[in-house]
Amino acid sequence: MLVLSRRAGESVIIGDDVVVTVLDVRGDVIRLGIRAPRSIQVHREEVFRELQKANLEAASSSEAAEHELSTLLSPPAAQPLP
């Protein structure tokens, strides 16, 4: 981990097109401004973790859902000939 000291108004550049600027420092709260292309997602860590968790849950299947799906995909039972 890189640790830097910055004052209000000072910035850090990440890569070619992400700029993080310290906007304000009040006690133990720091306000940051982040300028990045729209193609780069920027989230607070706790929001990012919740998104990952929700995506994982949405992509996971339950046993009941698997049973229902297998029932829908099973070929119909053969009908006796008259």
Chimera marker file (.cmm) of the C-alpha trace (Angstrom):
<marker_set name="trace">
<marker id="1" x="0.000" y="0.000" z="0.000" r="1" g="1" b="0" radius="0.5"/>
<marker id="2" x="1.279" y="3.426" z="-0.919" r="1" g="1" b="0" radius="0.5"/>
<marker id="3" x="0.778" y="5.987" z="1.846" r="1" g="1" b="0" radius="0.5"/>
<marker id="4" x="0.818" y="9.675" z="0.922" r="1" g="1" b="0" radius="0.5"/>
<marker id="5" x="0.326" y="12.915" z="2.800" r="1" g="1" b="0" radius="0.5"/>
<marker id="6" x="-1.738" y="15.551" z="1.017" r="1" g="1" b="0" radius="0.5"/>
<marker id="7" x="-3.245" y="18.856" z="2.089" r="1" g="1" b="0" radius="0.5"/>
<marker id="8" x="-6.536" y="20.380" z="0.994" r="1" g="1" b="0" radius="0.5"/>
<marker id="9" x="-6.322" y="21.315" z="-2.672" r="1" g="1" b="0" radius="0.5"/>
<marker id="10" x="-3.559" y="18.810" z="-3.434" r="1" g="1" b="0" radius="0.5"/>
<marker id="11" x="-4.104" y="15.844" z="-5.740" r="1" g="1" b="0" radius="0.5"/>
<marker id="12" x="-2.871" y="12.381" z="-6.584" r="1" g="1" b="0" radius="0.5"/>
<marker id="13" x="-2.953" y="11.102" z="-10.172" r="1" g="1" b="0" radius="0.5"/>
<marker id="14" x="-3.673" y="7.409" z="-10.756" r="1" g="1" b="0" radius="0.5"/>
<marker id="15" x="-2.813" y="6.078" z="-14.184" r="1" g="1" b="0" radius="0.5"/>
<marker id="16" x="-3.331" y="8.530" z="-17.017" r="1" g="1" b="0" radius="0.5"/>
<marker id="17" x="-6.826" y="9.757" z="-16.278" r="1" g="1" b="0" radius="0.5"/>
<marker id="18" x="-7.866" y="9.419" z="-12.621" r="1" g="1" b="0" radius="0.5"/>
<marker id="19" x="-7.288" y="12.386" z="-10.311" r="1" g="1" b="0" radius="0.5"/>
<marker id="20" x="-8.057" y="12.251" z="-6.584" r="1" g="1" b="0" radius="0.5"/>
<marker id="21" x="-8.090" y="15.661" z="-4.896" r="1" g="1" b="0" radius="0.5"/>
<marker id="22" x="-8.315" y="16.414" z="-1.180" r="1" g="1" b="0" radius="0.5"/>
<marker id="23" x="-11.140" y="18.933" z="-0.935" r="1" g="1" b="0" radius="0.5"/>
<marker id="24" x="-11.425" y="19.444" z="2.796" r="1" g="1" b="0" radius="0.5"/>
<marker id="25" x="-10.073" y="18.120" z="6.091" r="1" g="1" b="0" radius="0.5"/>
<marker id="26" x="-12.173" y="18.472" z="9.261" r="1" g="1" b="0" radius="0.5"/>
<marker id="27" x="-10.857" y="16.527" z="12.217" r="1" g="1" b="0" radius="0.5"/>
<marker id="28" x="-10.841" y="12.879" z="11.218" r="1" g="1" b="0" radius="0.5"/>
<marker id="29" x="-13.073" y="13.397" z="8.152" r="1" g="1" b="0" radius="0.5"/>
<marker id="30" x="-11.527" y="13.984" z="4.753" r="1" g="1" b="0" radius="0.5"/>
<marker id="31" x="-13.559" y="14.988" z="1.686" r="1" g="1" b="0" radius="0.5"/>
<marker id="32" x="-12.143" y="13.682" z="-1.578" r="1" g="1" b="0" radius="0.5"/>
<marker id="33" x="-12.995" y="14.615" z="-5.126" r="1" g="1" b="0" radius="0.5"/>
<marker id="34" x="-12.430" y="11.961" z="-7.788" r="1" g="1" b="0" radius="0.5"/>
<marker id="35" x="-12.237" y="12.794" z="-11.480" r="1" g="1" b="0" radius="0.5"/>
<marker id="36" x="-12.310" y="9.701" z="-13.679" r="1" g="1" b="0" radius="0.5"/>
<marker id="37" x="-13.731" y="8.663" z="-17.049" r="1" g="1" b="0" radius="0.5"/>
<marker id="38" x="-17.322" y="7.390" z="-16.953" r="1" g="1" b="0" radius="0.5"/>
<marker id="39" x="-16.030" y="3.973" z="-18.023" r="1" g="1" b="0" radius="0.5"/>
<marker id="40" x="-14.305" y="3.585" z="-14.643" r="1" g="1" b="0" radius="0.5"/>
<marker id="41" x="-16.588" y="2.693" z="-11.751" r="1" g="1" b="0" radius="0.5"/>
<marker id="42" x="-15.903" y="4.539" z="-8.500" r="1" g="1" b="0" radius="0.5"/>
<marker id="43" x="-17.565" y="3.277" z="-5.309" r="1" g="1" b="0" radius="0.5"/>
<marker id="44" x="-17.062" y="3.575" z="-1.583" r="1" g="1" b="0" radius="0.5"/>
<marker id="45" x="-15.634" y="0.276" z="-0.366" r="1" g="1" b="0" radius="0.5"/>
<marker id="46" x="-18.712" y="-0.679" z="1.685" r="1" g="1" b="0" radius="0.5"/>
<marker id="47" x="-20.991" y="-0.032" z="-1.314" r="1" g="1" b="0" radius="0.5"/>
<marker id="48" x="-18.687" y="-2.054" z="-3.578" r="1" g="1" b="0" radius="0.5"/>
<marker id="49" x="-18.755" y="-5.015" z="-1.140" r="1" g="1" b="0" radius="0.5"/>
<marker id="50" x="-22.575" y="-4.889" z="-0.970" r="1" g="1" b="0" radius="0.5"/>
<marker id="51" x="-22.788" y="-4.831" z="-4.790" r="1" g="1" b="0" radius="0.5"/>
<marker id="52" x="-20.496" y="-7.855" z="-5.001" r="1" g="1" b="0" radius="0.5"/>
<marker id="53" x="-22.572" y="-9.707" z="-2.403" r="1" g="1" b="0" radius="0.5"/>
<marker id="54" x="-25.858" y="-8.893" z="-4.175" r="1" g="1" b="0" radius="0.5"/>
<marker id="55" x="-24.441" y="-9.965" z="-7.552" r="1" g="1" b="0" radius="0.5"/>
<marker id="56" x="-23.174" y="-13.231" z="-6.084" r="1" g="1" b="0" radius="0.5"/>
<marker id="57" x="-26.549" y="-13.960" z="-4.492" r="1" g="1" b="0" radius="0.5"/>
<marker id="58" x="-28.367" y="-13.145" z="-7.741" r="1" g="1" b="0" radius="0.5"/>
<marker id="59" x="-26.069" y="-15.461" z="-9.695" r="1" g="1" b="0" radius="0.5"/>
<marker id="60" x="-26.396" y="-18.320" z="-7.184" r="1" g="1" b="0" radius="0.5"/>
<marker id="61" x="-29.204" y="-20.790" z="-7.436" r="1" g="1" b="0" radius="0.5"/>
<marker id="62" x="-31.136" y="-22.426" z="-4.648" r="1" g="1" b="0" radius="0.5"/>
<marker id="63" x="-31.919" y="-26.131" z="-4.554" r="1" g="1" b="0" radius="0.5"/>
<marker id="64" x="-35.619" y="-25.374" z="-5.048" r="1" g="1" b="0" radius="0.5"/>
<marker id="65" x="-34.900" y="-23.213" z="-8.094" r="1" g="1" b="0" radius="0.5"/>
<marker id="66" x="-32.732" y="-25.971" z="-9.608" r="1" g="1" b="0" radius="0.5"/>
<marker id="67" x="-35.534" y="-28.510" z="-9.074" r="1" g="1" b="0" radius="0.5"/>
<marker id="68" x="-38.111" y="-26.215" z="-10.692" r="1" g="1" b="0" radius="0.5"/>
<marker id="69" x="-35.812" y="-25.597" z="-13.644" r="1" g="1" b="0" radius="0.5"/>
<marker id="70" x="-35.099" y="-29.295" z="-14.129" r="1" g="1" b="0" radius="0.5"/>
<marker id="71" x="-38.855" y="-29.957" z="-14.045" r="1" g="1" b="0" radius="0.5"/>
<marker id="72" x="-39.425" y="-27.354" z="-16.755" r="1" g="1" b="0" radius="0.5"/>
<marker id="73" x="-36.601" y="-28.715" z="-18.909" r="1" g="1" b="0" radius="0.5"/>
<marker id="74" x="-37.493" y="-32.426" z="-18.542" r="1" g="1" b="0" radius="0.5"/>
<marker id="75" x="-39.078" y="-33.955" z="-21.618" r="1" g="1" b="0" radius="0.5"/>
<marker id="76" x="-42.784" y="-34.661" z="-21.167" r="1" g="1" b="0" radius="0.5"/>
<marker id="77" x="-43.718" y="-38.169" z="-20.062" r="1" g="1" b="0" radius="0.5"/>
<marker id="78" x="-44.527" y="-40.504" z="-22.909" r="1" g="1" b="0" radius="0.5"/>
<marker id="79" x="-48.253" y="-40.889" z="-23.506" r="1" g="1" b="0" radius="0.5"/>
<marker id="80" x="-49.523" y="-44.454" z="-24.025" r="1" g="1" b="0" radius="0.5"/>
<marker id="81" x="-50.733" y="-45.177" z="-27.523" r="1" g="1" b="0" radius="0.5"/>
<marker id="82" x="-54.496" y="-45.741" z="-27.858" r="1" g="1" b="0" radius="0.5"/>
<link id1="1" id2="2" r="1" g="1" b="0" radius="0.2"/>
<link id1="2" id2="3" r="1" g="1" b="0" radius="0.2"/>
<link id1="3" id2="4" r="1" g="1" b="0" radius="0.2"/>
<link id1="4" id2="5" r="1" g="1" b="0" radius="0.2"/>
<link id1="5" id2="6" r="1" g="1" b="0" radius="0.2"/>
<link id1="6" id2="7" r="1" g="1" b="0" radius="0.2"/>
<link id1="7" id2="8" r="1" g="1" b="0" radius="0.2"/>
<link id1="8" id2="9" r="1" g="1" b="0" radius="0.2"/>
<link id1="9" id2="10" r="1" g="1" b="0" radius="0.2"/>
<link id1="10" id2="11" r="1" g="1" b="0" radius="0.2"/>
<link id1="11" id2="12" r="1" g="1" b="0" radius="0.2"/>
<link id1="12" id2="13" r="1" g="1" b="0" radius="0.2"/>
<link id1="13" id2="14" r="1" g="1" b="0" radius="0.2"/>
<link id1="14" id2="15" r="1" g="1" b="0" radius="0.2"/>
<link id1="15" id2="16" r="1" g="1" b="0" radius="0.2"/>
<link id1="16" id2="17" r="1" g="1" b="0" radius="0.2"/>
<link id1="17" id2="18" r="1" g="1" b="0" radius="0.2"/>
<link id1="18" id2="19" r="1" g="1" b="0" radius="0.2"/>
<link id1="19" id2="20" r="1" g="1" b="0" radius="0.2"/>
<link id1="20" id2="21" r="1" g="1" b="0" radius="0.2"/>
<link id1="21" id2="22" r="1" g="1" b="0" radius="0.2"/>
<link id1="22" id2="23" r="1" g="1" b="0" radius="0.2"/>
<link id1="23" id2="24" r="1" g="1" b="0" radius="0.2"/>
<link id1="24" id2="25" r="1" g="1" b="0" radius="0.2"/>
<link id1="25" id2="26" r="1" g="1" b="0" radius="0.2"/>
<link id1="26" id2="27" r="1" g="1" b="0" radius="0.2"/>
<link id1="27" id2="28" r="1" g="1" b="0" radius="0.2"/>
<link id1="28" id2="29" r="1" g="1" b="0" radius="0.2"/>
<link id1="29" id2="30" r="1" g="1" b="0" radius="0.2"/>
<link id1="30" id2="31" r="1" g="1" b="0" radius="0.2"/>
<link id1="31" id2="32" r="1" g="1" b="0" radius="0.2"/>
<link id1="32" id2="33" r="1" g="1" b="0" radius="0.2"/>
<link id1="33" id2="34" r="1" g="1" b="0" radius="0.2"/>
<link id1="34" id2="35" r="1" g="1" b="0" radius="0.2"/>
<link id1="35" id2="36" r="1" g="1" b="0" radius="0.2"/>
<link id1="36" id2="37" r="1" g="1" b="0" radius="0.2"/>
<link id1="37" id2="38" r="1" g="1" b="0" radius="0.2"/>
<link id1="38" id2="39" r="1" g="1" b="0" radius="0.2"/>
<link id1="39" id2="40" r="1" g="1" b="0" radius="0.2"/>
<link id1="40" id2="41" r="1" g="1" b="0" radius="0.2"/>
<link id1="41" id2="42" r="1" g="1" b="0" radius="0.2"/>
<link id1="42" id2="43" r="1" g="1" b="0" radius="0.2"/>
<link id1="43" id2="44" r="1" g="1" b="0" radius="0.2"/>
<link id1="44" id2="45" r="1" g="1" b="0" radius="0.2"/>
<link id1="45" id2="46" r="1" g="1" b="0" radius="0.2"/>
<link id1="46" id2="47" r="1" g="1" b="0" radius="0.2"/>
<link id1="47" id2="48" r="1" g="1" b="0" radius="0.2"/>
<link id1="48" id2="49" r="1" g="1" b="0" radius="0.2"/>
<link id1="49" id2="50" r="1" g="1" b="0" radius="0.2"/>
<link id1="50" id2="51" r="1" g="1" b="0" radius="0.2"/>
<link id1="51" id2="52" r="1" g="1" b="0" radius="0.2"/>
<link id1="52" id2="53" r="1" g="1" b="0" radius="0.2"/>
<link id1="53" id2="54" r="1" g="1" b="0" radius="0.2"/>
<link id1="54" id2="55" r="1" g="1" b="0" radius="0.2"/>
<link id1="55" id2="56" r="1" g="1" b="0" radius="0.2"/>
<link id1="56" id2="57" r="1" g="1" b="0" radius="0.2"/>
<link id1="57" id2="58" r="1" g="1" b="0" radius="0.2"/>
<link id1="58" id2="59" r="1" g="1" b="0" radius="0.2"/>
<link id1="59" id2="60" r="1" g="1" b="0" radius="0.2"/>
<link id1="60" id2="61" r="1" g="1" b="0" radius="0.2"/>
<link id1="61" id2="62" r="1" g="1" b="0" radius="0.2"/>
<link id1="62" id2="63" r="1" g="1" b="0" radius="0.2"/>
<link id1="63" id2="64" r="1" g="1" b="0" radius="0.2"/>
<link id1="64" id2="65" r="1" g="1" b="0" radius="0.2"/>
<link id1="65" id2="66" r="1" g="1" b="0" radius="0.2"/>
<link id1="66" id2="67" r="1" g="1" b="0" radius="0.2"/>
<link id1="67" id2="68" r="1" g="1" b="0" radius="0.2"/>
<link id1="68" id2="69" r="1" g="1" b="0" radius="0.2"/>
<link id1="69" id2="70" r="1" g="1" b="0" radius="0.2"/>
<link id1="70" id2="71" r="1" g="1" b="0" radius="0.2"/>
<link id1="71" id2="72" r="1" g="1" b="0" radius="0.2"/>
<link id1="72" id2="73" r="1" g="1" b="0" radius="0.2"/>
<link id1="73" id2="74" r="1" g="1" b="0" radius="0.2"/>
<link id1="74" id2="75" r="1" g="1" b="0" radius="0.2"/>
<link id1="75" id2="76" r="1" g="1" b="0" radius="0.2"/>
<link id1="76" id2="77" r="1" g="1" b="0" radius="0.2"/>
<link id1="77" id2="78" r="1" g="1" b="0" radius="0.2"/>
<link id1="78" id2="79" r="1" g="1" b="0" radius="0.2"/>
<link id1="79" id2="80" r="1" g="1" b="0" radius="0.2"/>
<link id1="80" id2="81" r="1" g="1" b="0" radius="0.2"/>
<link id1="81" id2="82" r="1" g="1" b="0" radius="0.2"/>
</marker_set>
